Amino acid sequence: MFLDEIEIEVKGGDGGDGAVSFHREKYKPRGGPDGGDGGDGGDVILKVDPGLTTLNHLRYENSYAAGDGEKGQERNKKGKSGEDRVVKVAPGTIIYDQRGKKIADLTEEGEAFVAARGGDGGRGNARFKSSSRQAPRFSEQGEKGEMRQIKLELKLLADVGLVGFPNVGKSTLISHISAAKPKIDSYHFTTLSPNLGVVEFGDYDSYVVADIPGLIEGAHRGEGLGDRFLKHLERTKLLVHMLDASGLEGRDPRQDFEIINEELRSFSPELAKLPQLVALNKIDLTAGRENTARLMQYFQELDYEVYPISAVTGEGVEVLKKDIGKKVKELRDEPAPVDKKESKDEDEVVITPDEDQGQRRDDITVSRVAPDRFEVSGTLVERLVERTDLNSEAAMSRMLTILRQEGLHEKLERAGVEEGMTVIIGDMEFDYIE
């Protein structure tokens, strides 16, 4: 089975809670606060493994979570950070968020992307000691790790794509010029998944060739194996268009050529713009040999480089293999075109406010949800609630003090709050007192 699309859930580890502790030692009755910070949660990281060519290994597990950070300890000991979860993916894997926006494209060996960040560990009470607060009896709770659904899509990394109707000899050619061993038979759709092969030419050079199955008329609409595999041509630099020169299946090679190119244009105009070499296969057959001169003249007049070959006997294959290599080398040296659409599709920058470093006052929103009920929301508010121990009076007092400093009371009054009305912050409700 060849799996090239999958949706998974990723969850960063939760940060550990900070500790509330006071130094206790003989002859030191006022040792002061010594609660340590909680450990940070681990990240879920997608990392390229060059040994993979599909996403099959992900089909048995659809949720990946990193380790949680441990709680802080006394004597200012920080909790252990959670372990990262590394998920291996094949080169050419594209990651999309829930909205379908591309957030990463992993192509190079070892390249990695943090798909879900772990939460920060909460600060222990030792971090809140000040000249006016000598014995803080509160700490921060750890931040929740990021959780989201993502879609992975694999587009194979190949320099050359072999295209053509079924049974024209693509699989036989790739098995002849590389170490790839595709299944080969005499019926349509023997090849049910793309085959990749590394082709060596010259002394030290090589290129990767992909045999793309399922191209028949209507492929862009899903006919045959259809558009499921056409996308794997989008990263290639060169197409080798294989034709059955013998015409023994009752098709005209010239018409086949036009049909396949129309399918490429219908799927993506960019595919049709890729340079193509024409390989006239099956010249070992009498009909193929007889048709070769006429077909070569036809395609040369269309300004294509044409190669008569027999993928079975190997006749003409070595010349084709070397010329493909030369062409790929030329194309590699050309500067890559600037994709303006891609340049706009950059990763989003998410700014997470830190409540102790002076946030903008417009980060707090007050909404009247009923005649006598007001709801307080905003990024700052959400993070404060998440990191506050709601069972600790001291921690609650600190949270409300921060909100007051950030202008909460003024916003409530502008919204029309009066004494005795209800103010909702997160899961908590308060009676407003002037």
KEPADREN-548106 format. One line per 2 residues: number of its first residue (from 1); for each residue x, y, z of C-alpha. Coordinates in steps of 0.1 Angstrom, whole numbers, plus 5000, padded with zeros to 4 digits. Last residue first. Layout:
N
NUM = X Y Z; ...
# end
This chain:
434
434 = 4836 5490 5435; 4825 5455 5442
432 = 4816 5432 5413; 4803 5398 5423
430 = 4826 5372 5409; 4822 5342 5385
428 = 4850 5317 5376; 4853 5293 5347
426 = 4873 5318 5326; 4866 5353 5341
424 = 4829 5361 5345; 4818 5393 5363
422 = 4784 5393 5379; 4766 5425 5390
420 = 4766 5435 5427; 4781 5470 5421
418 = 4775 5483 5386; 4790 5474 5353
416 = 4783 5497 5324; 4809 5486 5297
414 = 4830 5517 5306; 4830 5506 5342
412 = 4842 5471 5332; 4869 5486 5310
410 = 4882 5509 5338; 4883 5480 5362
408 = 4902 5457 5338; 4929 5483 5332
406 = 4961 5462 5330; 4969 5469 5367
404 = 4935 5455 5376; 4942 5423 5356
402 = 4975 5419 5373; 4959 5423 5408
400 = 4932 5398 5399; 4958 5372 5390
398 = 4978 5379 5422; 4947 5376 5444
396 = 4939 5343 5427; 4974 5329 5434
394 = 4971 5340 5471; 4937 5324 5475
392 = 4949 5291 5460; 4922 5268 5446
390 = 4923 5286 5413; 4959 5277 5408
388 = 4967 5303 5381; 4985 5293 5348
386 = 4954 5287 5327; 4935 5317 5341
384 = 4965 5340 5333; 4968 5325 5298
382 = 4932 5331 5290; 4932 5366 5304
380 = 4962 5377 5284; 4948 5362 5252
378 = 4914 5379 5257; 4882 5375 5276
376 = 4862 5391 5304; 4824 5383 5305
374 = 4799 5407 5320; 4765 5397 5335
372 = 4737 5420 5348; 4718 5427 5316
370 = 4733 5396 5299; 4764 5388 5279
368 = 4780 5422 5282; 4815 5418 5268
366 = 4848 5430 5282; 4879 5425 5262
364 = 4915 5425 5276; 4943 5426 5250
362 = 4934 5463 5244; 4955 5471 5275
360 = 4987 5461 5258; 5008 5439 5280
358 = 5034 5449 5305; 5060 5421 5311
356 = 5045 5400 5338; 5015 5388 5318
354 = 5036 5373 5291; 5017 5375 5258
352 = 5019 5348 5232; 5027 5362 5198
350 = 5018 5338 5169; 5038 5344 5138
348 = 5021 5326 5109; 5044 5306 5086
346 = 5048 5321 5052; 5024 5318 5023
344 = 5032 5351 5006; 5064 5337 4992
342 = 5045 5307 4978; 5022 5328 4957
340 = 5052 5348 4944; 5070 5316 4933
338 = 5105 5328 4924; 5120 5306 4897
336 = 5150 5285 4907; 5182 5296 4891
334 = 5194 5271 4864; 5222 5248 4875
332 = 5198 5220 4884; 5183 5222 4849
330 = 5217 5217 4832; 5225 5187 4854
328 = 5190 5172 4847; 5197 5176 4810
326 = 5230 5158 4812; 5215 5130 4833
324 = 5187 5125 4808; 5213 5124 4780
322 = 5232 5097 4799; 5201 5075 4804
320 = 5188 5080 4769; 5222 5069 4754
318 = 5223 5039 4777; 5187 5029 4768
316 = 5193 5028 4730; 5189 4990 4728
314 = 5184 4977 4764; 5167 4945 4752
312 = 5134 4950 4772; 5134 4988 4774
310 = 5139 4990 4737; 5147 5025 4726
308 = 5142 5052 4700; 5151 5085 4716
306 = 5135 5118 4705; 5145 5154 4714
304 = 5114 5175 4709; 5111 5204 4685
302 = 5076 5197 4671; 5094 5188 4638
300 = 5115 5164 4659; 5083 5147 4671
298 = 5070 5139 4636; 5104 5130 4622
296 = 5110 5105 4650; 5075 5090 4645
294 = 5081 5083 4608; 5116 5069 4614
292 = 5104 5047 4643; 5072 5031 4627
290 = 5090 5002 4611; 5110 4994 4641
288 = 5080 4994 4664; 5060 4972 4640
286 = 5088 4946 4640; 5092 4946 4677
284 = 5126 4955 4692; 5116 4991 4687
282 = 5094 4987 4718; 5098 5023 4731
280 = 5099 5057 4715; 5112 5079 4743
278 = 5103 5116 4740; 5122 5141 4762
276 = 5101 5167 4779; 5108 5201 4795
274 = 5082 5211 4822; 5056 5236 4810
272 = 5027 5211 4810; 5033 5205 4847
270 = 5030 5242 4854; 4995 5243 4838
268 = 4984 5218 4865; 4958 5190 4863
266 = 4943 5201 4830; 4977 5208 4814
264 = 4990 5173 4825; 4959 5156 4811
262 = 4963 5175 4778; 4999 5163 4777
260 = 4987 5127 4781; 4961 5130 4754
258 = 4986 5147 4729; 5012 5120 4733
256 = 4987 5092 4730; 4975 5107 4698
254 = 5010 5107 4684; 5015 5071 4696
252 = 4984 5059 4677; 4966 5033 4697
250 = 4955 4998 4686; 4974 4980 4714
248 = 5001 4970 4689; 5010 5006 4683
246 = 5046 4995 4678; 5061 5029 4689
244 = 5046 5025 4724; 5053 5059 4739
242 = 5073 5071 4769; 5073 5108 4778
240 = 5104 5116 4799; 5096 5145 4821
238 = 5122 5169 4836; 5126 5190 4867
236 = 5103 5170 4890; 5086 5185 4920
234 = 5051 5186 4905; 5052 5151 4891
232 = 5041 5136 4924; 5008 5156 4921
230 = 4998 5133 4892; 4996 5104 4915
228 = 4961 5107 4930; 4950 5126 4900
226 = 4941 5095 4881; 4945 5058 4891
224 = 4922 5052 4862; 4900 5082 4858
222 = 4904 5107 4887; 4894 5139 4869
220 = 4930 5147 4860; 4933 5111 4847
218 = 4905 5116 4821; 4925 5100 4793
216 = 4950 5076 4809; 4978 5081 4833
214 = 4977 5055 4861; 5013 5051 4872
212 = 5041 5075 4878; 5076 5060 4874
210 = 5099 5083 4893; 5136 5090 4885
208 = 5163 5102 4909; 5195 5115 4895
206 = 5232 5106 4898; 5267 5119 4892
204 = 5300 5106 4903; 5317 5090 4873
202 = 5292 5095 4846; 5257 5083 4852
200 = 5240 5067 4882; 5202 5064 4883
198 = 5184 5063 4917; 5150 5047 4913
196 = 5116 5056 4927; 5084 5037 4919
194 = 5050 5054 4922; 5021 5031 4932
192 = 4997 5007 4916; 5020 4996 4887
190 = 5004 4966 4870; 4977 4991 4860
188 = 4970 4977 4826; 4980 4941 4819
186 = 5013 4927 4805; 5032 4924 4838
184 = 5060 4942 4857; 5062 4947 4895
182 = 5088 4973 4903; 5124 4964 4911
180 = 5143 4997 4915; 5181 4993 4912
178 = 5183 5017 4883; 5185 5019 4845
176 = 5168 4986 4836; 5142 4986 4864
174 = 5132 5021 4855; 5128 5011 4818
172 = 5107 4980 4826; 5085 5001 4848
170 = 5079 5027 4821; 5073 5002 4793
168 = 5043 5015 4774; 5019 4992 4792
166 = 4999 5019 4809; 4999 5053 4790
164 = 5028 5077 4795; 5049 5095 4820
162 = 5083 5089 4836; 5092 5117 4859
160 = 5127 5129 4864; 5144 5148 4892
158 = 5124 5131 4920; 5113 5142 4954
156 = 5079 5126 4960; 5050 5147 4971
154 = 5038 5135 5004; 5008 5152 5022
152 = 5005 5154 5059; 4974 5170 5075
150 = 4974 5185 5109; 4951 5185 5138
148 = 4961 5205 5168; 4973 5205 5204
146 = 4997 5230 5220; 5009 5221 5255
144 = 4992 5234 5285; 5011 5259 5306
142 = 5023 5248 5340; 5007 5262 5371
140 = 5023 5293 5386; 5032 5296 5423
138 = 5016 5309 5454; 5025 5315 5490
136 = 5048 5345 5485; 5069 5351 5516
134 = 5089 5383 5513; 5065 5403 5491
132 = 5074 5440 5493; 5112 5435 5487
130 = 5104 5408 5462; 5099 5370 5461
128 = 5079 5358 5431; 5106 5335 5416
126 = 5109 5315 5449; 5072 5307 5446
124 = 5079 5283 5417; 5074 5294 5381
122 = 5052 5272 5359; 5068 5251 5331
120 = 5063 5263 5296; 5039 5243 5274
118 = 5052 5220 5247; 5051 5231 5211
116 = 5031 5211 5185; 5043 5206 5149
114 = 5080 5216 5155; 5095 5211 5121
112 = 5127 5192 5112; 5152 5188 5084
110 = 5174 5157 5089; 5177 5150 5052
108 = 5162 5178 5032; 5126 5181 5018
106 = 5102 5191 5046; 5076 5216 5035
104 = 5060 5235 5064; 5029 5255 5074
102 = 5007 5251 5043; 4973 5264 5051
100 = 4944 5239 5048; 4924 5254 5077
98 = 4933 5226 5100; 4970 5231 5094
96 = 4990 5217 5065; 5023 5199 5065
94 = 5042 5189 5033; 5063 5158 5031
92 = 5089 5158 5003; 5115 5136 5022
90 = 5096 5109 5041; 5085 5114 5077
88 = 5098 5105 5111; 5078 5115 5142
86 = 5100 5127 5171; 5082 5131 5205
84 = 5102 5154 5227; 5107 5143 5263
82 = 5092 5164 5291; 5114 5187 5311
80 = 5125 5176 5346; 5112 5198 5374
78 = 5135 5226 5386; 5150 5223 5421
76 = 5148 5256 5440; 5153 5238 5474
74 = 5118 5223 5471; 5106 5208 5439
72 = 5091 5219 5406; 5065 5196 5389
70 = 5075 5174 5360; 5072 5184 5323
68 = 5048 5164 5302; 5060 5141 5274
66 = 5051 5146 5238; 5019 5133 5222
64 = 5012 5117 5188; 4977 5107 5177
62 = 4968 5089 5145; 4986 5056 5150
60 = 4984 5026 5126; 4986 5047 5094
58 = 5018 5065 5103; 5043 5039 5089
56 = 5026 5041 5055; 5036 5077 5050
54 = 5057 5068 5019; 5093 5069 5007
52 = 5112 5065 5040; 5150 5060 5042
50 = 5157 5097 5039; 5141 5103 5074
48 = 5129 5138 5076; 5118 5150 5111
46 = 5084 5160 5125; 5087 5172 5160
44 = 5062 5170 5188; 5076 5192 5216
42 = 5082 5183 5253; 5066 5202 5282
40 = 5088 5225 5302; 5098 5215 5338
38 = 5082 5232 5367; 5100 5259 5386
36 = 5114 5255 5421; 5099 5264 5454
34 = 5125 5280 5477; 5107 5307 5497
32 = 5125 5321 5527; 5149 5306 5552
30 = 5133 5324 5581; 5137 5298 5610
28 = 5174 5291 5600; 5188 5275 5632
26 = 5178 5240 5618; 5167 5242 5582
24 = 5134 5246 5565; 5133 5266 5533
22 = 5098 5274 5522; 5079 5256 5494
20 = 5053 5263 5468; 5063 5245 5436
18 = 5058 5254 5400; 5035 5232 5380
16 = 5050 5211 5351; 5045 5222 5315
14 = 5021 5202 5294; 5035 5181 5266
12 = 5028 5191 5230; 4999 5173 5213
10 = 4997 5162 5177; 4966 5148 5159
8 = 4971 5131 5126; 4956 5134 5090
6 = 4971 5113 5062; 4981 5116 5026
4 = 5008 5097 5006; 5001 5061 5015
2 = 5013 5035 4991; 5000 5000 5000
# end
